[in-house]
Amino acid sequence: MIDAWKRYQGDFNAMTDGEVDEVTEECRRQVEEAEDWLEAVASWKAAGKPRMENSNGQ
C-alpha cells in the first residue's frame, strides 16, 4: 500500500495538485453514489423487490 501511488506516477507528474484534488473529489462522489445504489438495491431485494404499477396497469 505504501507504494500504491507508483501505479499513477505518470498521472501525478502530468497533473497539478489542484487537478489531483479535483479528480479525487469526483472519485469520492462516484464511490458515494455507488455505495448509495448498492445499499438501495440490497434494501429493495430485502423488501421482496417491490415494483409500482405503471399507468397502463402493468
Secondary structure, 3 states (H helix, E strand, C coil): CCCHHHHHHHHHHHCCHHHHHHHHHHHHHHHHHHHHHHHHHHHHHHCCCCCCCCCCCC
